[in-house]
């Protein structure tokens, strides 16, 4: 994953651990003090939120531990690799398509950001300008020629960047 992707994961982890979880734990204590817990909706809601927060913290921690941070700006991009933006020519339709290869958690296929694990990305890795390749789809196949390989920051292409407002559990 990119440096920015890693930073965003750690930012969410820190927010949930240091701000959101203590806030919800306090809500749970206040609700518990109101009396009978068996019929206390606020208590059960806070308890459920804590469960979701803990699951998300476990997941984020796992992703942070397993992540391999790559700074694609440091690579030459003569061959396609992580962080490469690629302009392709669809040989059948004569249309150009642009994709950027990124980490799985950073991908937005609808915006041209494809995971390094995507079949198209796997076919392109290691290829150079003017190389051609064929991707087999369930009902067809597409043939491409690589027109251009360059670097463009992954996060400058993203349309769906999460913020602290997205991190909390409402």
URURUR-V147913 format. One record per pair of residues at least 6 apart in sequence whose ideal C-beta (glycine too) atoms are under 7 Angstrom apart, sorted by the first residue. I is the first residue (numbers start at 1). J is the second residue. Records with the same first field share a line. If there is no record, write none. Layout:
I=J + J
This chain:
1=67 + 69 + 103 + 105 + 106
2=70 + 72 + 83 + 102 + 103 + 106 + 154 + 155
3=69 + 71
4=154 + 155
5=103 + 105 + 106
6=67 + 69
8=162
9=60 + 63 + 64
10=64
12=60 + 162 + 167
13=57 + 60 + 61 + 64
15=164 + 167
16=53 + 56 + 57 + 167
17=57
20=53 + 167 + 168 + 169
21=50 + 53
24=46 + 49 + 50 + 53
25=50
27=46
28=43 + 46 + 47 + 50
31=40 + 42 + 43 + 46
32=43
34=40
37=43
49=169
52=169
53=169
63=105
70=82 + 83
72=82 + 83 + 151
73=151
75=81 + 83
77=84 + 149 + 150 + 151
78=128 + 149
79=126 + 127 + 128
80=86 + 101 + 124 + 125 + 126 + 127 + 149
81=125
82=101 + 116
83=101 + 102 + 151 + 154
84=101 + 149 + 151
85=98 + 100 + 150 + 151 + 152
86=98 + 99 + 124 + 146 + 149
87=96 + 98 + 147 + 148
88=96 + 97 + 144 + 145 + 146 + 147
89=96 + 144 + 145 + 147
90=97 + 142 + 144
91=143 + 144 + 145
92=142 + 143
96=147
98=112
99=112 + 114 + 120
100=112 + 113 + 152 + 154 + 157
101=114 + 116 + 121
102=113 + 115 + 116 + 154
103=115 + 116
104=115 + 117
106=113 + 154
107=113 + 114 + 115
108=158 + 159 + 160
111=157 + 158 + 159
112=157
113=154 + 157 + 158
114=120 + 121
115=121
119=135
120=135
123=133 + 135
127=133 + 146
128=146
129=146 + 147 + 148 + 149
130=145 + 146
131=146
132=143 + 144 + 145
133=144
134=141 + 143
135=141 + 142
155=161
